[in-house]
Amino acid sequence: MLRSRRSIFVFVLAHLLLAGAAFAATVQGTVKYDGAVPTLKPVDMAADPACAAKHKTPVESDILVLGSGNTVGNIFVKVKSGLPDKQWPTPKEPVVMDQKGCRYTPHVIGVMVNQPFKVLNSDGILHNVHALPKVNQQFNMAMPASRTEAIEEFAKVEGMFVIKCDVHPWMKAYVEVMSHPFFDVTESDGKFALTDLPAGTYDIEIWHEKLGTQSQKVTVGADETKAIDFTLRAPAK
């Protein structure tokens, strides 16, 4: 009986280890910008002195965020196709978007279907959150100083849509609603990582609000890491 139990334990452990290995692949890389860097005007918050007072130096634009070596931030990276046909569990922890310094932070956001989407108001002034999806239900809610947080959800998969503030027109964020967890958003260092993937062949797509989309195909084995890089260029005039 003891030997039998040990055999069962070894079998279950081996199965779990193999299952873990099958979902341990990683695709990672860096996104860079090639070309003349445009001169972008600082964000003008003069229309609301309460917003302007929150910044001692000019506020840089979110449109093109570059790091050392012209790496690019605010790039949404996702597995576009190639995943097994299954339902991926929805995280219970919320994705958080804050209104801080009269800006939406982060500027680019990924959230899964029915995952809580928490909106904070850390500014202590009136803001407005106007979501403009085309597939999901739109919402438009005022957030005065007394309303410090709100929770919404998106019930359907949807590509990028904008959230804007009707009080402060320079405030914009972009949200994509995903059916799976294999997505990332770059910081200014341009780096991304899609982890815990099952082995397979995937189309990896990147998105930028002004520079459009690109995709690459990559095959990755179990417990393997593959690197792919992207280069974005300004559109020809």
The 8 nearest C-alpha neighbors of each residue, nearest first, counted from 0:
[[1, 3, 2, 4, 5, 6, 7, 8],
 [0, 2, 4, 3, 5, 6, 7, 8],
 [3, 1, 5, 4, 0, 6, 7, 8],
 [2, 4, 0, 6, 1, 5, 7, 8],
 [5, 3, 7, 1, 6, 2, 8, 0],
 [4, 6, 8, 2, 3, 7, 9, 1],
 [7, 5, 3, 9, 4, 8, 10, 2],
 [6, 8, 10, 4, 5, 9, 11, 3],
 [9, 7, 5, 11, 6, 10, 12, 4],
 [8, 10, 12, 6, 7, 11, 13, 5],
 [9, 11, 7, 13, 8, 12, 6, 14],
 [12, 10, 14, 8, 13, 9, 7, 15],
 [11, 13, 9, 15, 14, 10, 8, 16],
 [14, 12, 16, 10, 11, 15, 9, 17],
 [13, 15, 11, 17, 12, 16, 18, 10],
 [16, 14, 18, 12, 17, 13, 19, 11],
 [15, 17, 19, 13, 18, 14, 12, 20],
 [16, 18, 20, 14, 19, 15, 13, 21],
 [17, 19, 15, 21, 16, 20, 14, 22],
 [20, 18, 16, 22, 17, 21, 15, 23],
 [19, 21, 17, 23, 22, 18, 222, 221],
 [20, 22, 221, 18, 197, 19, 23, 198],
 [23, 21, 197, 195, 196, 20, 19, 24],
 [22, 24, 195, 222, 20, 196, 21, 221],
 [23, 25, 222, 196, 223, 221, 195, 224],
 [26, 24, 194, 224, 193, 196, 195, 223],
 [27, 25, 225, 193, 224, 192, 226, 194],
 [28, 26, 192, 226, 191, 193, 227, 25],
 [27, 29, 227, 228, 226, 191, 190, 192],
 [28, 30, 190, 228, 189, 191, 229, 31],
 [29, 31, 229, 189, 71, 230, 70, 228],
 [32, 30, 70, 230, 71, 69, 231, 229],
 [31, 33, 231, 69, 230, 232, 70, 71],
 [34, 32, 232, 231, 230, 31, 35, 69],
 [33, 35, 232, 36, 233, 32, 231, 37],
 [34, 36, 37, 33, 233, 232, 32, 38],
 [35, 37, 34, 38, 33, 32, 233, 69],
 [38, 36, 39, 35, 63, 34, 233, 40],
 [37, 39, 36, 40, 35, 41, 63, 60],
 [40, 38, 37, 41, 60, 59, 63, 62],
 [39, 41, 42, 38, 60, 59, 43, 58],
 [42, 40, 59, 58, 60, 57, 43, 39],
 [41, 43, 58, 60, 59, 44, 40, 169],
 [44, 42, 45, 41, 46, 58, 169, 51],
 [43, 45, 51, 46, 47, 50, 42, 48],
 [44, 46, 47, 43, 48, 51, 50, 49],
 [47, 45, 44, 48, 43, 51, 167, 50],
 [46, 48, 45, 49, 50, 44, 51, 167],
 [49, 47, 51, 50, 45, 52, 46, 44],
 [50, 48, 52, 47, 51, 53, 124, 44],
 [51, 49, 48, 52, 47, 53, 101, 44],
 [50, 52, 48, 44, 53, 49, 45, 54],
 [53, 51, 49, 50, 54, 48, 55, 47],
 [52, 54, 51, 50, 100, 55, 49, 101],
 [55, 53, 52, 56, 51, 57, 58, 100],
 [54, 56, 53, 57, 52, 51, 58, 50],
 [55, 57, 54, 58, 59, 53, 51, 41],
 [58, 56, 41, 59, 55, 54, 42, 43],
 [57, 59, 41, 42, 56, 60, 54, 43],
 [60, 58, 41, 42, 57, 61, 40, 39],
 [59, 61, 62, 41, 42, 58, 39, 40],
 [62, 60, 63, 64, 59, 106, 73, 42],
 [63, 61, 60, 64, 208, 209, 39, 73],
 [64, 62, 61, 65, 60, 71, 72, 73],
 [63, 65, 72, 71, 61, 187, 62, 66],
 [66, 64, 71, 69, 70, 187, 72, 63],
 [67, 65, 187, 70, 69, 188, 68, 71],
 [66, 68, 69, 70, 65, 188, 187, 71],
 [67, 69, 70, 66, 31, 65, 32, 188],
 [70, 68, 65, 66, 32, 67, 31, 71],
 [69, 71, 31, 189, 66, 188, 65, 68],
 [72, 70, 189, 65, 187, 31, 30, 64],
 [71, 73, 187, 186, 185, 64, 189, 74],
 [74, 72, 185, 107, 184, 186, 75, 106],
 [75, 73, 185, 207, 184, 72, 206, 76],
 [74, 76, 184, 206, 205, 183, 73, 77],
 [77, 75, 205, 183, 182, 204, 184, 74],
 [78, 76, 182, 204, 203, 79, 181, 183],
 [77, 79, 203, 80, 181, 202, 204, 182],
 [78, 80, 202, 203, 77, 204, 81, 201],
 [81, 79, 202, 78, 201, 82, 203, 200],
 [80, 82, 201, 200, 202, 83, 199, 79],
 [81, 83, 80, 84, 201, 199, 197, 78],
 [84, 82, 85, 81, 197, 199, 86, 80],
 [83, 85, 82, 86, 81, 87, 80, 179],
 [86, 84, 83, 87, 82, 179, 88, 178],
 [85, 87, 88, 84, 178, 179, 83, 89],
 [86, 88, 179, 85, 89, 178, 180, 90],
 [89, 87, 90, 86, 179, 180, 178, 111],
 [88, 90, 114, 111, 91, 87, 113, 112],
 [91, 89, 92, 114, 88, 93, 111, 115],
 [90, 92, 93, 114, 89, 115, 113, 88],
 [91, 93, 90, 94, 115, 114, 89, 116],
 [94, 92, 115, 116, 117, 95, 114, 91],
 [93, 95, 116, 117, 115, 110, 92, 96],
 [96, 94, 117, 118, 93, 116, 97, 119],
 [97, 95, 118, 104, 105, 119, 117, 103],
 [98, 96, 119, 104, 103, 118, 99, 120],
 [99, 97, 103, 120, 102, 121, 101, 119],
 [98, 100, 101, 122, 121, 102, 97, 103],
 [99, 101, 102, 53, 122, 50, 98, 54],
 [102, 100, 99, 50, 98, 103, 170, 122],
 [103, 101, 170, 100, 99, 98, 104, 171],
 [102, 104, 98, 97, 106, 105, 172, 170],
 [105, 103, 97, 106, 96, 102, 98, 99],
 [104, 106, 107, 103, 96, 108, 97, 172],
 [105, 107, 172, 104, 103, 173, 108, 73],
 [108, 106, 173, 105, 73, 172, 174, 75],
 [107, 109, 174, 173, 175, 105, 110, 106],
 [110, 108, 175, 174, 176, 111, 177, 107],
 [111, 109, 176, 177, 175, 94, 114, 108],
 [110, 112, 177, 176, 114, 178, 113, 89],
 [111, 113, 154, 114, 153, 155, 178, 176],
 [114, 112, 154, 152, 153, 111, 115, 89],
 [113, 115, 111, 112, 89, 152, 90, 93],
 [116, 114, 93, 152, 151, 117, 113, 94],
 [117, 115, 94, 151, 93, 150, 152, 95],
 [118, 116, 150, 95, 149, 93, 94, 115],
 [117, 119, 96, 149, 148, 97, 95, 150],
 [120, 118, 148, 97, 147, 98, 121, 96],
 [119, 121, 147, 98, 122, 97, 148, 123],
 [120, 122, 99, 123, 98, 119, 147, 97],
 [123, 121, 99, 124, 120, 100, 98, 101],
 [122, 124, 144, 121, 120, 125, 145, 143],
 [125, 123, 144, 122, 143, 126, 49, 120],
 [126, 124, 143, 144, 142, 127, 123, 141],
 [127, 125, 142, 143, 141, 166, 124, 164],
 [126, 128, 141, 164, 142, 140, 165, 166],
 [127, 129, 164, 140, 139, 163, 130, 141],
 [128, 130, 139, 163, 162, 138, 164, 127],
 [131, 129, 162, 138, 137, 132, 139, 161],
 [130, 132, 137, 161, 162, 160, 129, 133],
 [133, 131, 160, 135, 134, 137, 130, 136],
 [132, 134, 135, 131, 136, 137, 160, 157],
 [135, 133, 132, 157, 136, 155, 156, 137],
 [136, 134, 132, 133, 155, 153, 137, 154],
 [135, 137, 138, 134, 132, 153, 133, 154],
 [136, 138, 131, 130, 132, 135, 139, 133],
 [139, 137, 130, 129, 140, 136, 131, 128],
 [140, 138, 129, 128, 130, 141, 137, 127],
 [141, 139, 128, 127, 129, 142, 138, 126],
 [140, 142, 127, 126, 143, 128, 139, 125],
 [143, 141, 126, 146, 127, 125, 140, 144],
 [142, 144, 125, 145, 146, 124, 126, 141],
 [143, 145, 123, 124, 146, 125, 142, 147],
 [146, 144, 143, 147, 123, 142, 124, 125],
 [147, 145, 142, 143, 144, 148, 120, 149],
 [146, 148, 120, 119, 145, 144, 121, 149],
 [149, 147, 119, 118, 146, 120, 117, 150],
 [148, 150, 118, 117, 119, 151, 147, 146],
 [151, 149, 117, 116, 118, 115, 148, 152],
 [150, 152, 116, 115, 117, 149, 153, 118],
 [153, 151, 113, 115, 116, 114, 154, 150],
 [152, 154, 113, 112, 155, 135, 151, 176],
 [153, 155, 113, 112, 152, 135, 156, 136],
 [156, 154, 112, 153, 135, 157, 134, 176],
 [155, 157, 176, 177, 178, 112, 158, 154],
 [158, 156, 176, 175, 155, 134, 159, 177],
 [157, 159, 175, 176, 160, 156, 174, 177],
 [160, 158, 175, 174, 173, 157, 161, 176],
 [161, 159, 132, 174, 173, 131, 158, 175],
 [160, 162, 173, 131, 172, 130, 163, 174],
 [161, 163, 130, 172, 129, 171, 131, 173],
 [164, 162, 171, 129, 170, 128, 165, 161],
 [163, 165, 127, 128, 167, 166, 170, 168],
 [164, 166, 167, 168, 127, 163, 129, 128],
 [165, 167, 164, 127, 126, 168, 125, 170],
 [166, 168, 164, 169, 165, 170, 126, 101],
 [167, 169, 170, 164, 165, 166, 163, 171],
 [170, 168, 167, 171, 42, 164, 43, 102],
 [169, 171, 102, 168, 164, 163, 167, 103],
 [172, 170, 163, 162, 169, 103, 161, 164],
 [171, 173, 106, 162, 161, 107, 103, 163],
 [174, 172, 161, 107, 160, 162, 108, 159],
 [173, 175, 108, 159, 160, 109, 107, 161],
 [176, 174, 159, 158, 109, 157, 177, 110],
 [175, 177, 157, 156, 110, 111, 112, 109],
 [178, 176, 111, 156, 179, 112, 110, 175],
 [177, 179, 111, 112, 156, 87, 176, 180],
 [178, 180, 177, 87, 181, 111, 86, 88],
 [181, 179, 182, 111, 178, 177, 87, 89],
 [182, 180, 193, 179, 78, 77, 183, 194],
 [181, 183, 77, 76, 180, 193, 78, 184],
 [182, 184, 76, 75, 191, 77, 185, 192],
 [185, 183, 75, 74, 73, 76, 186, 191],
 [186, 184, 72, 189, 74, 73, 190, 191],
 [185, 187, 72, 188, 189, 73, 184, 190],
 [186, 188, 72, 66, 189, 71, 65, 64],
 [189, 187, 66, 70, 186, 190, 71, 72],
 [190, 188, 71, 70, 30, 29, 185, 187],
 [191, 189, 29, 185, 188, 28, 30, 186],
 [192, 190, 27, 28, 185, 183, 29, 184],
 [191, 193, 27, 26, 194, 28, 183, 25],
 [194, 192, 26, 25, 181, 27, 182, 183],
 [193, 195, 25, 196, 192, 24, 26, 23],
 [196, 194, 23, 22, 24, 25, 197, 193],
 [197, 195, 24, 22, 194, 23, 25, 198],
 [196, 198, 22, 21, 24, 199, 23, 195],
 [197, 199, 220, 221, 219, 24, 21, 196],
 [200, 198, 219, 218, 197, 201, 220, 81],
 [199, 201, 218, 217, 81, 219, 216, 202],
 [202, 200, 81, 217, 216, 80, 203, 218],
 [201, 203, 216, 80, 79, 215, 78, 214],
 [204, 202, 78, 214, 215, 79, 77, 201],
 [205, 203, 214, 77, 213, 76, 79, 78],
 [204, 206, 76, 212, 213, 75, 214, 74],
 [205, 207, 212, 75, 74, 211, 76, 208],
 [208, 206, 211, 210, 74, 209, 212, 75],
 [207, 209, 210, 211, 206, 62, 173, 74],
 [210, 208, 207, 211, 62, 63, 233, 206],
 [211, 209, 207, 208, 233, 231, 212, 232],
 [212, 210, 207, 206, 209, 208, 213, 205],
 [213, 211, 206, 205, 207, 204, 210, 214],
 [212, 214, 205, 204, 206, 211, 215, 229],
 [215, 213, 204, 203, 205, 202, 212, 216],
 [216, 214, 203, 202, 217, 204, 213, 227],
 [215, 217, 202, 201, 203, 214, 200, 218],
 [216, 218, 201, 200, 219, 215, 202, 203],
 [219, 217, 200, 199, 201, 220, 216, 198],
 [220, 218, 198, 199, 223, 225, 200, 24],
 [219, 221, 198, 223, 222, 24, 199, 218],
 [220, 222, 198, 21, 24, 223, 20, 23],
 [221, 223, 23, 24, 20, 220, 21, 224],
 [224, 222, 24, 220, 221, 219, 25, 225],
 [225, 223, 25, 26, 24, 226, 219, 222],
 [224, 226, 26, 219, 25, 27, 223, 227],
 [227, 225, 27, 28, 26, 224, 228, 25],
 [228, 226, 28, 27, 225, 229, 26, 29],
 [227, 229, 28, 29, 30, 226, 230, 31],
 [228, 230, 30, 31, 29, 231, 227, 28],
 [231, 229, 31, 32, 30, 33, 232, 228],
 [232, 230, 32, 33, 31, 229, 210, 233],
 [233, 231, 33, 32, 34, 234, 230, 210],
 [232, 234, 235, 210, 34, 231, 33, 35],
 [235, 233, 232, 236, 210, 209, 231, 211],
 [234, 236, 233, 232, 34, 210, 35, 231],
 [235, 234, 233, 232, 35, 34, 37, 210]]
